[in-house]
């Protein structure tokens, strides 16, 4: 499970950074990357809270809710060049 989580993080960070770098104007790129970093930091707080809540309901629900973002990040990483 930790391996899948690591793969999810690698794919998510690569694809979101590439998306921001590609779609934000050059003059606003630093601000865009800063906001991306702030949202990822917030995710470190919200993610475990949500994961703990979902595990309390059902471990299968928590596992499936991890696989969906993993699959989306994988598809985005395949679509993005370089």
PDB file of N, CA, C and O in Angstrom:
ATOM      1  N   UNK A   1       0.825  -1.196   0.000  1.00  0.00           N
ATOM      2  CA  UNK A   1       0.000   0.000   0.000  1.00  0.00           C
ATOM      3  C   UNK A   1       0.872   1.264   0.000  1.00  0.00           C
ATOM      4  O   UNK A   1       0.547   2.251  -0.661  1.00  0.00           O
ATOM      5  N   UNK A   2       1.968   1.221   0.740  1.00  0.00           N
ATOM      6  CA  UNK A   2       2.861   2.380   0.778  1.00  0.00           C
ATOM      7  C   UNK A   2       3.486   2.614  -0.593  1.00  0.00           C
ATOM      8  O   UNK A   2       3.697   3.760  -0.991  1.00  0.00           O
ATOM      9  N   UNK A   3       3.782   1.538  -1.317  1.00  0.00           N
ATOM     10  CA  UNK A   3       4.341   1.670  -2.655  1.00  0.00           C
ATOM     11  C   UNK A   3       3.361   2.375  -3.583  1.00  0.00           C
ATOM     12  O   UNK A   3       3.743   3.283  -4.321  1.00  0.00           O
ATOM     13  N   UNK A   4       2.093   1.957  -3.546  1.00  0.00           N
ATOM     14  CA  UNK A   4       1.069   2.592  -4.387  1.00  0.00           C
ATOM     15  C   UNK A   4       0.891   4.059  -4.017  1.00  0.00           C
ATOM     16  O   UNK A   4       0.678   4.903  -4.888  1.00  0.00           O
ATOM     17  N   UNK A   5       0.976   4.353  -2.748  1.00  0.00           N
ATOM     18  CA  UNK A   5       0.855   5.743  -2.320  1.00  0.00           C
ATOM     19  C   UNK A   5       2.027   6.572  -2.840  1.00  0.00           C
ATOM     20  O   UNK A   5       1.842   7.715  -3.259  1.00  0.00           O
ATOM     21  N   UNK A   6       3.228   6.002  -2.814  1.00  0.00           N
ATOM     22  CA  UNK A   6       4.394   6.701  -3.349  1.00  0.00           C
ATOM     23  C   UNK A   6       4.273   6.960  -4.842  1.00  0.00           C
ATOM     24  O   UNK A   6       4.605   8.043  -5.323  1.00  0.00           O
ATOM     25  N   UNK A   7       3.793   5.955  -5.573  1.00  0.00           N
ATOM     26  CA  UNK A   7       3.586   6.118  -7.014  1.00  0.00           C
ATOM     27  C   UNK A   7       2.548   7.200  -7.269  1.00  0.00           C
ATOM     28  O   UNK A   7       2.710   8.019  -8.174  1.00  0.00           O
ATOM     29  N   UNK A   8       1.493   7.206  -6.482  1.00  0.00           N
ATOM     30  CA  UNK A   8       0.447   8.230  -6.626  1.00  0.00           C
ATOM     31  C   UNK A   8       1.029   9.622  -6.423  1.00  0.00           C
ATOM     32  O   UNK A   8       0.707  10.539  -7.179  1.00  0.00           O
ATOM     33  N   UNK A   9       1.886   9.798  -5.407  1.00  0.00           N
ATOM     34  CA  UNK A   9       2.480  11.105  -5.140  1.00  0.00           C
ATOM     35  C   UNK A   9       3.392  11.538  -6.274  1.00  0.00           C
ATOM     36  O   UNK A   9       3.360  12.693  -6.698  1.00  0.00           O
ATOM     37  N   UNK A  10       4.205  10.611  -6.766  1.00  0.00           N
ATOM     38  CA  UNK A  10       5.121  10.956  -7.858  1.00  0.00           C
ATOM     39  C   UNK A  10       4.331  11.408  -9.081  1.00  0.00           C
ATOM     40  O   UNK A  10       4.644  12.435  -9.683  1.00  0.00           O
ATOM     41  N   UNK A  11       3.309  10.639  -9.445  1.00  0.00           N
ATOM     42  CA  UNK A  11       2.521  10.978 -10.627  1.00  0.00           C
ATOM     43  C   UNK A  11       1.731  12.267 -10.432  1.00  0.00           C
ATOM     44  O   UNK A  11       1.609  13.070 -11.357  1.00  0.00           O
ATOM     45  N   UNK A  12       1.205  12.461  -9.249  1.00  0.00           N
ATOM     46  CA  UNK A  12       0.414  13.664  -8.978  1.00  0.00           C
ATOM     47  C   UNK A  12       1.285  14.910  -9.030  1.00  0.00           C
ATOM     48  O   UNK A  12       0.908  15.900  -9.657  1.00  0.00           O
ATOM     49  N   UNK A  13       2.434  14.876  -8.386  1.00  0.00           N
ATOM     50  CA  UNK A  13       3.307  16.050  -8.351  1.00  0.00           C
ATOM     51  C   UNK A  13       3.822  16.377  -9.748  1.00  0.00           C
ATOM     52  O   UNK A  13       3.854  17.542 -10.141  1.00  0.00           O
ATOM     53  N   UNK A  14       4.223  15.358 -10.493  1.00  0.00           N
ATOM     54  CA  UNK A  14       4.747  15.599 -11.847  1.00  0.00           C
ATOM     55  C   UNK A  14       3.669  16.209 -12.746  1.00  0.00           C
ATOM     56  O   UNK A  14       3.915  17.198 -13.436  1.00  0.00           O
ATOM     57  N   UNK A  15       2.495  15.622 -12.733  1.00  0.00           N
ATOM     58  CA  UNK A  15       1.457  16.096 -13.647  1.00  0.00           C
ATOM     59  C   UNK A  15       0.923  17.470 -13.253  1.00  0.00           C
ATOM     60  O   UNK A  15       0.667  18.298 -14.127  1.00  0.00           O
ATOM     61  N   UNK A  16       0.751  17.730 -11.964  1.00  0.00           N
ATOM     62  CA  UNK A  16       0.232  19.037 -11.568  1.00  0.00           C
ATOM     63  C   UNK A  16       1.260  20.143 -11.787  1.00  0.00           C
ATOM     64  O   UNK A  16       0.903  21.246 -12.199  1.00  0.00           O
ATOM     65  N   UNK A  17       2.524  19.859 -11.516  1.00  0.00           N
ATOM     66  CA  UNK A  17       3.568  20.868 -11.761  1.00  0.00           C
ATOM     67  C   UNK A  17       3.676  21.190 -13.246  1.00  0.00           C
ATOM     68  O   UNK A  17       3.811  22.352 -13.629  1.00  0.00           O
ATOM     69  N   UNK A  18       3.617  20.160 -14.074  1.00  0.00           N
ATOM     70  CA  UNK A  18       3.677  20.378 -15.523  1.00  0.00           C
ATOM     71  C   UNK A  18       2.457  21.165 -16.001  1.00  0.00           C
ATOM     72  O   UNK A  18       2.579  22.041 -16.857  1.00  0.00           O
ATOM     73  N   UNK A  19       1.306  20.860 -15.461  1.00  0.00           N
ATOM     74  CA  UNK A  19       0.077  21.569 -15.846  1.00  0.00           C
ATOM     75  C   UNK A  19       0.175  23.049 -15.496  1.00  0.00           C
ATOM     76  O   UNK A  19      -0.153  23.907 -16.316  1.00  0.00           O
ATOM     77  N   UNK A  20       0.623  23.350 -14.281  1.00  0.00           N
ATOM     78  CA  UNK A  20       0.752  24.749 -13.862  1.00  0.00           C
ATOM     79  C   UNK A  20       1.794  25.461 -14.716  1.00  0.00           C
ATOM     80  O   UNK A  20       1.561  26.580 -15.173  1.00  0.00           O
ATOM     81  N   UNK A  21       2.937  24.827 -14.934  1.00  0.00           N
ATOM     82  CA  UNK A  21       3.999  25.456 -15.715  1.00  0.00           C
ATOM     83  C   UNK A  21       3.562  25.716 -17.155  1.00  0.00           C
ATOM     84  O   UNK A  21       3.988  26.694 -17.770  1.00  0.00           O
ATOM     85  N   UNK A  22       2.727  24.856 -17.682  1.00  0.00           N
ATOM     86  CA  UNK A  22       2.307  24.982 -19.072  1.00  0.00           C
ATOM     87  C   UNK A  22       1.164  25.980 -19.259  1.00  0.00           C
ATOM     88  O   UNK A  22       1.080  26.628 -20.302  1.00  0.00           O
ATOM     89  N   UNK A  23       0.297  26.110 -18.280  1.00  0.00           N
ATOM     90  CA  UNK A  23      -0.926  26.895 -18.472  1.00  0.00           C
ATOM     91  C   UNK A  23      -0.950  28.240 -17.749  1.00  0.00           C
ATOM     92  O   UNK A  23      -1.930  28.976 -17.863  1.00  0.00           O
ATOM     93  N   UNK A  24       0.089  28.571 -17.019  1.00  0.00           N
ATOM     94  CA  UNK A  24       0.127  29.851 -16.310  1.00  0.00           C
ATOM     95  C   UNK A  24       1.095  30.769 -17.047  1.00  0.00           C
ATOM     96  O   UNK A  24       2.150  30.334 -17.507  1.00  0.00           O
ATOM     97  N   UNK A  25       0.726  32.040 -17.152  1.00  0.00           N
ATOM     98  CA  UNK A  25       1.593  33.019 -17.819  1.00  0.00           C
ATOM     99  C   UNK A  25       2.942  33.089 -17.117  1.00  0.00           C
ATOM    100  O   UNK A  25       3.043  32.838 -15.917  1.00  0.00           O
ATOM    101  N   UNK A  26       3.978  33.434 -17.879  1.00  0.00           N
ATOM    102  CA  UNK A  26       5.345  33.445 -17.348  1.00  0.00           C
ATOM    103  C   UNK A  26       5.455  34.382 -16.142  1.00  0.00           C
ATOM    104  O   UNK A  26       6.119  34.050 -15.159  1.00  0.00           O
ATOM    105  N   UNK A  27       4.820  35.529 -16.209  1.00  0.00           N
ATOM    106  CA  UNK A  27       4.885  36.487 -15.108  1.00  0.00           C
ATOM    107  C   UNK A  27       4.169  36.032 -13.850  1.00  0.00           C
ATOM    108  O   UNK A  27       4.464  36.528 -12.762  1.00  0.00           O
ATOM    109  N   UNK A  28       3.239  35.102 -13.973  1.00  0.00           N
ATOM    110  CA  UNK A  28       2.469  34.617 -12.833  1.00  0.00           C
ATOM    111  C   UNK A  28       2.855  33.195 -12.430  1.00  0.00           C
ATOM    112  O   UNK A  28       2.218  32.602 -11.560  1.00  0.00           O
ATOM    113  N   UNK A  29       3.881  32.656 -13.051  1.00  0.00           N
ATOM    114  CA  UNK A  29       4.252  31.258 -12.809  1.00  0.00           C
ATOM    115  C   UNK A  29       4.710  31.027 -11.372  1.00  0.00           C
ATOM    116  O   UNK A  29       4.372  30.002 -10.779  1.00  0.00           O
ATOM    117  N   UNK A  30       5.472  31.958 -10.803  1.00  0.00           N
ATOM    118  CA  UNK A  30       5.942  31.792  -9.421  1.00  0.00           C
ATOM    119  C   UNK A  30       4.762  31.757  -8.453  1.00  0.00           C
ATOM    120  O   UNK A  30       4.740  30.959  -7.515  1.00  0.00           O
ATOM    121  N   UNK A  31       3.779  32.631  -8.688  1.00  0.00           N
ATOM    122  CA  UNK A  31       2.597  32.632  -7.841  1.00  0.00           C
ATOM    123  C   UNK A  31       1.810  31.340  -8.017  1.00  0.00           C
ATOM    124  O   UNK A  31       1.303  30.789  -7.040  1.00  0.00           O
ATOM    125  N   UNK A  32       1.700  30.852  -9.245  1.00  0.00           N
ATOM    126  CA  UNK A  32       0.990  29.598  -9.500  1.00  0.00           C
ATOM    127  C   UNK A  32       1.654  28.416  -8.823  1.00  0.00           C
ATOM    128  O   UNK A  32       0.979  27.568  -8.240  1.00  0.00           O
ATOM    129  N   UNK A  33       2.982  28.356  -8.897  1.00  0.00           N
ATOM    130  CA  UNK A  33       3.699  27.268  -8.231  1.00  0.00           C
ATOM    131  C   UNK A  33       3.585  27.387  -6.713  1.00  0.00           C
ATOM    132  O   UNK A  33       3.510  26.377  -6.012  1.00  0.00           O
ATOM    133  N   UNK A  34       3.572  28.614  -6.208  1.00  0.00           N
ATOM    134  CA  UNK A  34       3.384  28.825  -4.772  1.00  0.00           C
ATOM    135  C   UNK A  34       2.019  28.356  -4.303  1.00  0.00           C
ATOM    136  O   UNK A  34       1.897  27.726  -3.253  1.00  0.00           O
ATOM    137  N   UNK A  35       0.989  28.666  -5.088  1.00  0.00           N
ATOM    138  CA  UNK A  35      -0.352  28.194  -4.739  1.00  0.00           C
ATOM    139  C   UNK A  35      -0.443  26.678  -4.821  1.00  0.00           C
ATOM    140  O   UNK A  35      -1.101  26.047  -3.995  1.00  0.00           O
ATOM    141  N   UNK A  36       0.214  26.093  -5.813  1.00  0.00           N
ATOM    142  CA  UNK A  36       0.247  24.637  -5.920  1.00  0.00           C
ATOM    143  C   UNK A  36       0.901  24.038  -4.682  1.00  0.00           C
ATOM    144  O   UNK A  36       0.403  23.054  -4.135  1.00  0.00           O
ATOM    145  N   UNK A  37       2.010  24.621  -4.235  1.00  0.00           N
ATOM    146  CA  UNK A  37       2.691  24.131  -3.041  1.00  0.00           C
ATOM    147  C   UNK A  37       1.812  24.286  -1.800  1.00  0.00           C
ATOM    148  O   UNK A  37       1.786  23.402  -0.943  1.00  0.00           O
ATOM    149  N   UNK A  38       1.100  25.392  -1.703  1.00  0.00           N
ATOM    150  CA  UNK A  38       0.212  25.607  -0.558  1.00  0.00           C
ATOM    151  C   UNK A  38      -0.916  24.574  -0.540  1.00  0.00           C
ATOM    152  O   UNK A  38      -1.266  24.058   0.521  1.00  0.00           O
ATOM    153  N   UNK A  39      -1.481  24.275  -1.698  1.00  0.00           N
ATOM    154  CA  UNK A  39      -2.562  23.286  -1.757  1.00  0.00           C
ATOM    155  C   UNK A  39      -2.055  21.877  -1.438  1.00  0.00           C
ATOM    156  O   UNK A  39      -2.760  21.089  -0.807  1.00  0.00           O
ATOM    157  N   UNK A  40      -0.832  21.566  -1.875  1.00  0.00           N
ATOM    158  CA  UNK A  40      -0.267  20.256  -1.541  1.00  0.00           C
ATOM    159  C   UNK A  40       0.029  20.160  -0.054  1.00  0.00           C
ATOM    160  O   UNK A  40      -0.123  19.093   0.541  1.00  0.00           O
ATOM    161  N   UNK A  41       0.451  21.264   0.553  1.00  0.00           N
ATOM    162  CA  UNK A  41       0.671  21.260   2.007  1.00  0.00           C
ATOM    163  C   UNK A  41      -0.645  21.074   2.750  1.00  0.00           C
ATOM    164  O   UNK A  41      -0.700  20.354   3.747  1.00  0.00           O
ATOM    165  N   UNK A  42      -1.695  21.713   2.274  1.00  0.00           N
ATOM    166  CA  UNK A  42      -3.007  21.540   2.876  1.00  0.00           C
ATOM    167  C   UNK A  42      -3.475  20.092   2.733  1.00  0.00           C
ATOM    168  O   UNK A  42      -4.151  19.555   3.610  1.00  0.00           O
ATOM    169  N   UNK A  43      -3.106  19.479   1.624  1.00  0.00           N
ATOM    170  CA  UNK A  43      -3.475  18.081   1.390  1.00  0.00           C
ATOM    171  C   UNK A  43      -2.841  17.157   2.431  1.00  0.00           C
ATOM    172  O   UNK A  43      -3.417  16.124   2.773  1.00  0.00           O
ATOM    173  N   UNK A  44      -1.664  17.520   2.935  1.00  0.00           N
ATOM    174  CA  UNK A  44      -1.019  16.712   3.968  1.00  0.00           C
ATOM    175  C   UNK A  44      -1.829  16.718   5.263  1.00  0.00           C
ATOM    176  O   UNK A  44      -1.709  15.797   6.071  1.00  0.00           O
ATOM    177  N   UNK A  45      -2.644  17.741   5.464  1.00  0.00           N
ATOM    178  CA  UNK A  45      -3.483  17.819   6.660  1.00  0.00           C
ATOM    179  C   UNK A  45      -4.833  17.163   6.407  1.00  0.00           C
ATOM    180  O   UNK A  45      -5.298  16.360   7.216  1.00  0.00           O
ATOM    181  N   UNK A  46      -5.458  17.502   5.294  1.00  0.00           N
ATOM    182  CA  UNK A  46      -6.809  17.023   5.007  1.00  0.00           C
ATOM    183  C   UNK A  46      -6.805  15.534   4.633  1.00  0.00           C
ATOM    184  O   UNK A  46      -7.728  14.804   4.996  1.00  0.00           O
ATOM    185  N   UNK A  47      -5.776  15.082   3.912  1.00  0.00           N
ATOM    186  CA  UNK A  47      -5.711  13.700   3.460  1.00  0.00           C
ATOM    187  C   UNK A  47      -5.789  12.677   4.584  1.00  0.00           C
ATOM    188  O   UNK A  47      -6.631  11.780   4.532  1.00  0.00           O
ATOM    189  N   UNK A  48      -4.930  12.787   5.607  1.00  0.00           N
ATOM    190  CA  UNK A  48      -5.021  11.829   6.704  1.00  0.00           C
ATOM    191  C   UNK A  48      -6.334  11.911   7.480  1.00  0.00           C
ATOM    192  O   UNK A  48      -6.844  10.893   7.950  1.00  0.00           O
ATOM    193  N   UNK A  49      -6.876  13.107   7.614  1.00  0.00           N
ATOM    194  CA  UNK A  49      -8.169  13.223   8.291  1.00  0.00           C
ATOM    195  C   UNK A  49      -9.263  12.488   7.519  1.00  0.00           C
ATOM    196  O   UNK A  49     -10.054  11.745   8.101  1.00  0.00           O
ATOM    197  N   UNK A  50      -9.298  12.701   6.213  1.00  0.00           N
ATOM    198  CA  UNK A  50     -10.282  12.039   5.375  1.00  0.00           C
ATOM    199  C   UNK A  50     -10.034  10.529   5.324  1.00  0.00           C
ATOM    200  O   UNK A  50     -10.976   9.740   5.388  1.00  0.00           O
ATOM    201  N   UNK A  51      -8.758  10.130   5.210  1.00  0.00           N
ATOM    202  CA  UNK A  51      -8.425   8.706   5.192  1.00  0.00           C
ATOM    203  C   UNK A  51      -8.813   8.002   6.477  1.00  0.00           C
ATOM    204  O   UNK A  51      -9.321   6.881   6.443  1.00  0.00           O
ATOM    205  N   UNK A  52      -8.582   8.642   7.596  1.00  0.00           N
ATOM    206  CA  UNK A  52      -8.985   8.058   8.877  1.00  0.00           C
ATOM    207  C   UNK A  52     -10.490   7.919   8.990  1.00  0.00           C
ATOM    208  O   UNK A  52     -10.997   6.919   9.497  1.00  0.00           O
ATOM    209  N   UNK A  53     -11.193   8.921   8.518  1.00  0.00           N
ATOM    210  CA  UNK A  53     -12.655   8.865   8.532  1.00  0.00           C
ATOM    211  C   UNK A  53     -13.170   7.741   7.635  1.00  0.00           C
ATOM    212  O   UNK A  53     -14.048   6.979   8.040  1.00  0.00           O
ATOM    213  N   UNK A  54     -12.626   7.633   6.413  1.00  0.00           N
ATOM    214  CA  UNK A  54     -13.068   6.585   5.494  1.00  0.00           C
ATOM    215  C   UNK A  54     -12.694   5.197   5.997  1.00  0.00           C
ATOM    216  O   UNK A  54     -13.447   4.246   5.784  1.00  0.00           O
ATOM    217  N   UNK A  55     -11.547   5.060   6.661  1.00  0.00           N
ATOM    218  CA  UNK A  55     -11.163   3.763   7.219  1.00  0.00           C
ATOM    219  C   UNK A  55     -12.095   3.362   8.349  1.00  0.00           C
ATOM    220  O   UNK A  55     -12.360   2.178   8.560  1.00  0.00           O
ATOM    221  N   UNK A  56     -12.588   4.351   9.071  1.00  0.00           N
ATOM    222  CA  UNK A  56     -13.556   4.055  10.118  1.00  0.00           C
ATOM    223  C   UNK A  56     -14.862   3.511   9.557  1.00  0.00           C
ATOM    224  O   UNK A  56     -15.524   2.688  10.191  1.00  0.00           O
ATOM    225  N   UNK A  57     -15.224   3.967   8.383  1.00  0.00           N
ATOM    226  CA  UNK A  57     -16.432   3.466   7.725  1.00  0.00           C
ATOM    227  C   UNK A  57     -16.162   2.089   7.127  1.00  0.00           C
ATOM    228  O   UNK A  57     -16.879   1.127   7.404  1.00  0.00           O
ATOM    229  N   UNK A  58     -15.114   2.009   6.300  1.00  0.00           N
ATOM    230  CA  UNK A  58     -14.788   0.755   5.628  1.00  0.00           C
ATOM    231  C   UNK A  58     -13.392   0.870   5.021  1.00  0.00           C
ATOM    232  O   UNK A  58     -13.072   1.850   4.349  1.00  0.00           O
ATOM    233  N   UNK A  59     -12.560  -0.158   5.270  1.00  0.00           N
ATOM    234  CA  UNK A  59     -11.224  -0.122   4.684  1.00  0.00           C
ATOM    235  C   UNK A  59     -11.291  -0.217   3.168  1.00  0.00           C
ATOM    236  O   UNK A  59     -10.474   0.393   2.477  1.00  0.00           O
ATOM    237  N   UNK A  60     -12.240  -0.963   2.644  1.00  0.00           N
ATOM    238  CA  UNK A  60     -12.385  -1.085   1.192  1.00  0.00           C
ATOM    239  C   UNK A  60     -12.715   0.269   0.574  1.00  0.00           C
ATOM    240  O   UNK A  60     -12.203   0.596  -0.497  1.00  0.00           O
ATOM    241  N   UNK A  61     -13.550   1.052   1.221  1.00  0.00           N
ATOM    242  CA  UNK A  61     -13.885   2.387   0.735  1.00  0.00           C
ATOM    243  C   UNK A  61     -12.634   3.271   0.716  1.00  0.00           C
ATOM    244  O   UNK A  61     -12.428   4.033  -0.229  1.00  0.00           O
ATOM    245  N   UNK A  62     -11.812   3.174   1.740  1.00  0.00           N
ATOM    246  CA  UNK A  62     -10.568   3.938   1.786  1.00  0.00           C
ATOM    247  C   UNK A  62      -9.631   3.498   0.664  1.00  0.00           C
ATOM    248  O   UNK A  62      -9.003   4.341   0.024  1.00  0.00           O
ATOM    249  N   UNK A  63      -9.529   2.202   0.417  1.00  0.00           N
ATOM    250  CA  UNK A  63      -8.644   1.683  -0.625  1.00  0.00           C
ATOM    251  C   UNK A  63      -9.104   2.138  -2.003  1.00  0.00           C
ATOM    252  O   UNK A  63      -8.286   2.567  -2.817  1.00  0.00           O
ATOM    253  N   UNK A  64     -10.394   2.050  -2.272  1.00  0.00           N
ATOM    254  CA  UNK A  64     -10.927   2.462  -3.575  1.00  0.00           C
ATOM    255  C   UNK A  64     -10.766   3.965  -3.759  1.00  0.00           C
ATOM    256  O   UNK A  64     -10.479   4.427  -4.864  1.00  0.00           O
ATOM    257  N   UNK A  65     -10.946   4.727  -2.696  1.00  0.00           N
ATOM    258  CA  UNK A  65     -10.789   6.183  -2.811  1.00  0.00           C
ATOM    259  C   UNK A  65      -9.326   6.565  -3.044  1.00  0.00           C
ATOM    260  O   UNK A  65      -9.053   7.684  -3.480  1.00  0.00           O
ATOM    261  N   UNK A  66      -8.393   5.675  -2.768  1.00  0.00           N
ATOM    262  CA  UNK A  66      -6.991   5.901  -3.100  1.00  0.00           C
ATOM    263  C   UNK A  66      -6.708   5.516  -4.543  1.00  0.00           C
ATOM    264  O   UNK A  66      -5.903   6.162  -5.215  1.00  0.00           O
ATOM    265  N   UNK A  67      -7.359   4.475  -5.017  1.00  0.00           N
ATOM    266  CA  UNK A  67      -7.109   4.012  -6.379  1.00  0.00           C
ATOM    267  C   UNK A  67      -7.624   4.986  -7.442  1.00  0.00           C
ATOM    268  O   UNK A  67      -7.034   5.083  -8.518  1.00  0.00           O
ATOM    269  N   UNK A  68      -8.683   5.689  -7.167  1.00  0.00           N
ATOM    270  CA  UNK A  68      -9.248   6.615  -8.151  1.00  0.00           C
ATOM    271  C   UNK A  68      -8.274   7.763  -8.457  1.00  0.00           C
ATOM    272  O   UNK A  68      -7.999   8.005  -9.632  1.00  0.00           O
ATOM    273  N   UNK A  69      -7.737   8.483  -7.452  1.00  0.00           N
ATOM    274  CA  UNK A  69      -6.752   9.521  -7.776  1.00  0.00           C
ATOM    275  C   UNK A  69      -5.474   8.939  -8.387  1.00  0.00           C
ATOM    276  O   UNK A  69      -4.847   9.573  -9.235  1.00  0.00           O
ATOM    277  N   UNK A  70      -5.091   7.744  -7.961  1.00  0.00           N
ATOM    278  CA  UNK A  70      -3.917   7.099  -8.542  1.00  0.00           C
ATOM    279  C   UNK A  70      -4.117   6.860 -10.032  1.00  0.00           C
ATOM    280  O   UNK A  70      -3.223   7.132 -10.834  1.00  0.00           O
ATOM    281  N   UNK A  71      -5.286   6.352 -10.404  1.00  0.00           N
ATOM    282  CA  UNK A  71      -5.581   6.113 -11.815  1.00  0.00           C
ATOM    283  C   UNK A  71      -5.632   7.397 -12.620  1.00  0.00           C
ATOM    284  O   UNK A  71      -5.121   7.450 -13.739  1.00  0.00           O
ATOM    285  N   UNK A  72      -6.246   8.435 -12.061  1.00  0.00           N
ATOM    286  CA  UNK A  72      -6.313   9.720 -12.755  1.00  0.00           C
ATOM    287  C   UNK A  72      -4.929  10.334 -12.943  1.00  0.00           C
ATOM    288  O   UNK A  72      -4.619  10.856 -14.014  1.00  0.00           O
ATOM    289  N   UNK A  73      -4.099  10.271 -11.904  1.00  0.00           N
ATOM    290  CA  UNK A  73      -2.742  10.802 -12.014  1.00  0.00           C
ATOM    291  C   UNK A  73      -1.935  10.022 -13.044  1.00  0.00           C
ATOM    292  O   UNK A  73      -1.148  10.604 -13.792  1.00  0.00           O
ATOM    293  N   UNK A  74      -2.127   8.715 -13.084  1.00  0.00           N
ATOM    294  CA  UNK A  74      -1.421   7.885 -14.063  1.00  0.00           C
ATOM    295  C   UNK A  74      -1.834   8.263 -15.482  1.00  0.00           C
ATOM    296  O   UNK A  74      -0.986   8.373 -16.367  1.00  0.00           O
ATOM    297  N   UNK A  75      -3.123   8.462 -15.700  1.00  0.00           N
ATOM    298  CA  UNK A  75      -3.602   8.850 -17.034  1.00  0.00           C
ATOM    299  C   UNK A  75      -3.080  10.236 -17.422  1.00  0.00           C
ATOM    300  O   UNK A  75      -2.706  10.458 -18.574  1.00  0.00           O
ATOM    301  N   UNK A  76      -3.053  11.164 -16.470  1.00  0.00           N
ATOM    302  CA  UNK A  76      -2.512  12.504 -16.757  1.00  0.00           C
ATOM    303  C   UNK A  76      -1.024  12.424 -17.093  1.00  0.00           C
ATOM    304  O   UNK A  76      -0.556  13.111 -18.001  1.00  0.00           O
ATOM    305  N   UNK A  77      -0.289  11.603 -16.378  1.00  0.00           N
ATOM    306  CA  UNK A  77       1.143  11.477 -16.628  1.00  0.00           C
ATOM    307  C   UNK A  77       1.393  10.871 -18.005  1.00  0.00           C
ATOM    308  O   UNK A  77       2.381  11.211 -18.657  1.00  0.00           O
ATOM    309  N   UNK A  78       0.532   9.998 -18.447  1.00  0.00           N
ATOM    310  CA  UNK A  78       0.692   9.415 -19.780  1.00  0.00           C
ATOM    311  C   UNK A  78       0.369  10.433 -20.881  1.00  0.00           C
ATOM    312  O   UNK A  78       0.975  10.408 -21.952  1.00  0.00           O
ATOM    313  N   UNK A  79      -0.584  11.321 -20.612  1.00  0.00           N
ATOM    314  CA  UNK A  79      -1.005  12.322 -21.593  1.00  0.00           C
ATOM    315  C   UNK A  79      -0.018  13.455 -21.761  1.00  0.00           C
ATOM    316  O   UNK A  79       0.140  13.981 -22.863  1.00  0.00           O
ATOM    317  N   UNK A  80       0.662  13.847 -20.664  1.00  0.00           N
ATOM    318  CA  UNK A  80       1.542  15.018 -20.713  1.00  0.00           C
ATOM    319  C   UNK A  80       2.860  14.675 -21.392  1.00  0.00           C
ATOM    320  O   UNK A  80       3.447  13.629 -21.117  1.00  0.00           O
ATOM    321  N   UNK A  81       3.323  15.541 -22.268  1.00  0.00           N
ATOM    322  CA  UNK A  81       4.622  15.287 -22.911  1.00  0.00           C
ATOM    323  C   UNK A  81       5.780  15.507 -21.954  1.00  0.00           C
ATOM    324  O   UNK A  81       5.692  16.317 -21.031  1.00  0.00           O
ATOM    325  N   UNK A  82       6.861  14.782 -22.178  1.00  0.00           N
ATOM    326  CA  UNK A  82       8.121  14.965 -21.476  1.00  0.00           C
ATOM    327  C   UNK A  82       8.089  14.662 -20.072  1.00  0.00           C
ATOM    328  O   UNK A  82       9.106  14.786 -19.390  1.00  0.00           O
TER     329      UNK A  82
END
